[in-house]
Amino acid sequence: MSTVRLDAKTPPGPLADAWDNHRFSLKLVNPANKRHFKIIVIGTGLAGASAAATLAELGYQVDAFTFHDTPRRAHSIAAQGGINAAKNYRNDGDSVDRLFYDTIKGGDFRSREANVYRLAQLSLNIIDQATAQGVPFAREYGGLLDNRSFGGAQVARTFYSRGQTGQQLLLGAYQAMARQVGLGTVKLWVRTEFMDVVLKEGRAVGVVVRDLLTGEITSHSAHAVVLCTGGYSNVYYLSTNAMTCNATAIWRAHRRGAAFANPCFTQIHPTCIPAAEDFQSKLTLMSESLRNDGRVWVPASPDDDRPPRQIPESDRDYYLERVYPAFGNLVPRDVASRAAKRMVDAGHGVGARKNGVYLDFQDAIARLGREAVAARYDNLMEMYNRITDEDPYQDPMRIYPAPHYTMGGLWVDYNLMTTIPGLYALGEANFSDHGANRLGASALMQGLADGYFVLPYTIGDYVAEFLNESPVPTTDEAFAQTEAELRERISGLLSMNGNRTVDDFHRQLGRVVWDECGMSRSEEGLDRALTYLPDLYEEFRSDARVPGDGESLNQTLEKAARLEDFFELAMAMCVDARHREESCGGHFRVEHQTPQGEAVRDDEQFTMVSAWFWTGDPTRPLLQEEPLAFENVQLTTRSYK
Amino acid sequence: MNITLRAWRQAGPSDEGGFETYQVSDVSSDMSFLEMLDVLNERLTLEGLEPIAFDSDCREGICGACGVMINGRAHGPQAATATCQLHMRSFEDGDTITVEPWRAAAFAVIRDLVVDRSAFDRIIEAGGFITVATGSAPEANLTPVPKETAETAFDAAACIGCGACVAACPNSAAQLFTAAKASHLSLLPQGGAERYVRTERMVDTMERFFGSCTNHGECEAACPKQISIDFIAMMNRDYVKAKVKNRGNA
């Protein structure tokens, strides 16, 4: 196999002009010609729906695929807290430069300057666009938009719709796409799952999909393919992701030659409801916005078993405020998560299983009144109450970190193209903007920036060279070959007939990845995982059971196919985590820490992106490095003290 | 807890369905209803039987994928709760629980508890949007929106498109869904320009698929997001206005 040289296509010149200059240099396709080009969009969450809508508005023919029954279900819908934009409506000193800097610093200096700067610039347009679509953002009494603050920032730049910002932004993007479906410019395929990308002469020329209701496997060709399929936190089994979130699209693209960047960069969100029992199917996030008014604490003594309200102030340890006085409860997610883990590991955990820390609203209620606190967070309080049967207005919430977001993903250049020409990745599916740690309220921003404002410009530059060329017909041998491989794979899964359920294997995989490649990683643990995982994968293939057939709705079969890809991805995560001999952002190697337990980066060796290429052996991918240059910000040790 | 579950089993859209009874033991009251089904499904799989198919995704009550009739009530006994947020502590040890799919002509059963709700998408495609092409939006703070208006619009926009309103309605009408979607946009100044065209198109499309509203109000009672039927009144008024004004887009 041969590897592609990594060319990030970062534009030269001053950062502030880079995107403008780059746009000017891109080839344009005239409106009459755009309708001759067909684009396939996989996934219809924020990135996919916004891209499909915008491409169709520009005149392209778009085929959009989702495995859900409607685009409205995409997991973007569950984002709670908000979306960042450098509007500076608060007059508190915000600017594009500051959002850029906060994001670079929050990412622990492991993201690309030019991409992040562009993201900060486009944040302004996103708020305008969403507001015009009817997204009901929170407002002040004067009718203007309200903001709140989020972790990793000292300005209030987060726009929000109660605790349902993702839902409202997704509805906006979905409705924009629905308008195009009504106009016939987007063809929408629901309950249809992407199974593989088809390459011809090294270019992406189409996809093979499976109709989840009939099992029918079909090919679709296009001039370009855009993957907007989200992240892979479900590799941990228990995560805040929805049940069906999976890595299949990006992993299958990786197997076909797309580089996978920084797979070990995963985000463990600090404020989730701790796991209760073994039957637990997922973990529920409590928005980070709660840290605006909630104070995090644990009993100062590990042996203190008193109920929280009987523990006096003097016996409490508000450890975030103590250790990080400048940012206090609003330190970035990775810092807050590790601090919680240190407290629980040291025996200060709370709750029956001693697996959480308190997030307390007592002071906020005393200061603002219950009503004001309810106006900000009632839906979250209610959600907490439903799950735990406890009243967070009375007693503090119990929270603990949980896998939430994956900064790693398909490697893309400045145009969002992967290492396979004609194959793009947007939103959480790519690796581009968040470095080693994503700041809160930045995922919605990135998904929409990619879909509304980046890809629609950059894709023209690629397709322009195929003017007057039809897409490769699906009768081509390349499609037949990919379909045949898929059919063989599916019949293999259906014939395993073992003694264990697919979920059982997924739980076991999740435990291994959580233990060895979760909140902290060690060489020893990663080696252990890399020895164990191939065996577990083999066991899965011989001992899992998939009932039913491949000709009707078969949810176990869907899970089994996705789990295969999680197994291989888990190995890549461990390889990457083992190779990166430093601690940065969400990647914490126990060998690289200060005596106080803070992360120690190795800028000399690791100011770079690890882009891995598939070799056929998931434990031995091939590494290519993309060096990162910091010309506009100084590399510093992050300090939130 | 020990539960007797009567579940609707149906192999495919054109197959005949029926109830099967399962004993589910060692149910924890902290389990969600869907986790109870997960546990049963793993057991059925190991016994060589086919698991019960049901839709579910976020398990936080926001994606709208889940939704079944539990003891004859859409999303079960707890008010303002989607099926995924219902916990077994809402039931008693020894209970018999009947679970079946949404029943509505527009929502064909696909398999077991899974139904086809795509008619909702047709309503949105017909007009459930504000026409604003990417890039053409004005500065966001150029148009102030009174806080109360934004809050009311949000109340409507909270709809998760689960279909409980249709399932609960004796007529299988989709007025609450359609009204929530139309009102969210029509209440906001940004959606004012298309207000009447939008309502007309959405309602006309809705009527191609769903029954007629006769003001039972069951939809509001079943709605996990507590969306008010006041929005239906607003939509009806806008629809009449749209027709009377004869705005030239019939």
Interface residues (C-beta under 8 A of the other chain):
Chain A: S50 A53 T54 E57 H68 D69 T70 P71 R72 R73 A74 H75 I77 A78 K87 Y89 N125 I127 D128 Q129 A130 T131 A132 Q133 G134 P136 F137 A138 R139 E140 Y141 G142 G143 L144 L145 S161 R162 Q164 Q167 Q168 L171 Y174 Q175 A176 A178 R179 V181 G182 L188 V190 L213 A242 M243 T244 A276 E277 F279 Q280 S281 K282 T284 L285 M383 R386 I387 D389 Y452 F453 P456 N499 R500 T501 D503 D504 R545 P547 G548 S552 L553 Q555 T556
Chain B: A11 G12 S28 D30 M31 S32 L34 E35 D38 V39 E42 T45 L46 G48 L49 E50 P51 A53 D55 S56 D57 C58 R59 E60 G61 I62 C63 G64 A65 T81 Q85 H87 R89 I110 R111 V114 D116 R117 S118 F120 D121 I124 E125 A126 G127 G128 F129 I130 T131 V132 A133 T134 G135 S136 A137 P138 E139 A140 N141 T143 P144 V145 P146 K147 A150 E151 A153 F154 A157 A158 I160 G161 H184 L185 L188 Q190 G191
